[in-house]
Amino acid sequence: MSNASGLKALYFVGSSREDVKAFPEEVRQDIGYALFEAQRGQKPAAAKPLQGFGGVGVLELIERHDGDAYRAVYTVKFRRAVYVLHCFQKKAKHGIKTPQQDIELIKQRLRVAEHDYETHDRINREGHHER
């Protein structure tokens, strides 16, 4: 899953790739660089743990642009991969809490990522044993 350069693989779950593509260019660049840092095993300066996920390696990036807030939620809980779980523009103008419907979607996509990683990791391990 990680490539020859030592970078962790980067996967987008659900509509997260298309969602981040809809962000303003400057926001996309900032999020893209932060995800690259995560692939290198670093913690981006803009990343903070997402509340409600109790230390399972789910982080969020918050980028502000023209008075709007954009968020990208990803997980680094896997040794050889980073999964982008959800990208969205925060609509509420007050409060910092992530809306419950977004939390539920993140939980669902985290389960998808866990299943995907386990499947790929098992295939990779089995493939290496055959050599």
C-alpha positions as CSV (number, residue, x, y, z in Angstrom):
1,M,0.0,0.0,0.0
2,S,2.9,2.4,0.5
3,N,5.0,3.2,-2.5
4,A,8.8,3.0,-3.0
5,S,9.2,6.6,-1.8
6,G,7.9,5.6,1.6
7,L,4.7,7.6,1.2
8,K,1.5,6.1,2.6
9,A,-1.1,5.4,0.0
10,L,-3.9,8.0,-0.2
11,Y,-7.5,6.9,-0.7
12,F,-10.7,9.0,-0.9
13,V,-13.9,7.4,0.5
14,G,-17.3,8.1,-0.9
15,S,-17.6,11.5,-2.6
16,S,-14.7,13.1,-0.7
17,R,-12.5,13.4,-3.8
18,E,-15.2,15.2,-5.8
19,D,-16.2,17.3,-2.7
20,V,-12.6,18.6,-2.2
21,K,-12.4,19.4,-6.0
22,A,-15.3,21.8,-5.5
23,F,-13.3,23.9,-2.9
24,P,-11.6,27.1,-4.0
25,E,-8.1,26.5,-5.5
26,E,-6.2,28.0,-2.5
27,V,-8.1,25.7,-0.1
28,R,-7.5,22.7,-2.3
29,Q,-3.8,23.4,-2.4
30,D,-3.6,23.8,1.4
31,I,-5.5,20.6,2.0
32,G,-3.5,18.8,-0.6
33,Y,-0.2,19.7,1.0
34,A,-1.5,18.8,4.5
35,L,-2.6,15.4,3.2
36,F,0.9,15.0,1.6
37,E,2.4,15.7,5.0
38,A,0.1,13.0,6.5
39,Q,1.3,10.6,3.8
40,R,4.9,11.2,4.9
41,G,3.9,10.3,8.5
42,Q,3.9,13.9,9.7
43,K,1.1,15.7,11.5
44,P,0.1,18.9,9.5
45,A,0.1,22.1,11.6
46,A,-3.6,22.6,10.6
47,A,-4.7,19.1,11.7
48,K,-6.4,18.5,15.0
49,P,-8.2,15.4,16.4
50,L,-11.9,15.3,15.5
51,Q,-14.0,15.3,18.7
52,G,-16.0,12.2,19.3
53,F,-13.5,9.7,17.8
54,G,-11.5,9.2,21.0
55,G,-8.0,8.8,19.8
56,V,-8.5,6.5,16.9
57,G,-6.5,8.7,14.5
58,V,-9.3,10.7,12.9
59,L,-8.1,14.2,12.2
60,E,-9.7,17.3,10.6
61,L,-8.2,20.1,8.7
62,I,-10.0,23.4,8.8
63,E,-9.2,26.0,6.1
64,R,-10.8,29.4,6.0
65,H,-11.3,31.3,2.8
66,D,-13.3,34.5,2.1
67,G,-15.2,34.1,5.3
68,D,-16.1,30.5,4.8
69,A,-14.8,27.4,6.6
70,Y,-13.8,24.2,4.7
71,R,-13.1,20.9,6.4
72,A,-11.4,17.8,5.4
73,V,-11.5,14.8,7.7
74,Y,-9.1,11.9,7.3
75,T,-7.7,9.0,9.3
76,V,-4.1,7.9,9.9
77,K,-5.0,4.9,11.9
78,F,-3.5,2.6,9.3
79,R,0.2,1.9,9.0
80,R,0.4,2.1,5.2
81,A,-2.5,4.3,4.1
82,V,-4.3,7.6,4.7
83,Y,-8.0,7.7,4.0
84,V,-9.9,10.9,3.4
85,L,-13.3,10.4,4.9
86,H,-15.2,13.6,4.3
87,C,-14.7,17.0,2.8
88,F,-17.3,19.7,3.3
89,Q,-18.0,23.4,3.7
90,K,-19.2,24.2,7.1
91,K,-22.5,26.1,6.8
92,A,-23.2,27.3,10.3
93,K,-21.9,30.8,11.0
94,H,-21.6,30.2,14.8
95,G,-20.2,27.4,16.9
96,I,-17.4,25.1,15.9
97,K,-19.1,21.8,16.5
98,T,-19.3,19.4,13.5
99,P,-23.0,18.7,12.7
100,Q,-24.3,15.3,13.7
101,Q,-25.1,14.3,10.2
102,D,-21.5,14.9,9.2
103,I,-20.3,12.9,12.2
104,E,-22.5,9.9,11.2
105,L,-21.2,10.1,7.7
106,I,-17.6,10.1,8.9
107,K,-18.3,7.1,11.2
108,Q,-19.8,5.2,8.2
109,R,-16.9,6.1,6.0
110,L,-14.4,5.1,8.6
111,R,-16.0,1.6,8.7
112,V,-15.7,1.5,4.9
113,A,-12.0,2.5,5.2
114,E,-11.4,-0.1,7.8
115,H,-12.9,-2.9,5.7
116,D,-11.0,-1.6,2.6
117,Y,-7.7,-1.5,4.4
118,E,-8.1,-4.9,5.9
119,T,-9.0,-6.4,2.5
120,H,-6.0,-4.8,0.8
121,D,-3.6,-5.5,3.7
122,R,-4.6,-9.2,3.7
123,I,-4.2,-9.5,-0.1
124,N,-0.8,-7.7,0.1
125,R,0.4,-10.0,2.9
126,E,-0.8,-13.1,1.1
127,G,0.8,-12.0,-2.1
128,H,4.1,-11.5,-0.5
129,H,4.0,-15.0,1.1
130,E,3.6,-16.5,-2.4
131,R,6.9,-15.2,-3.6
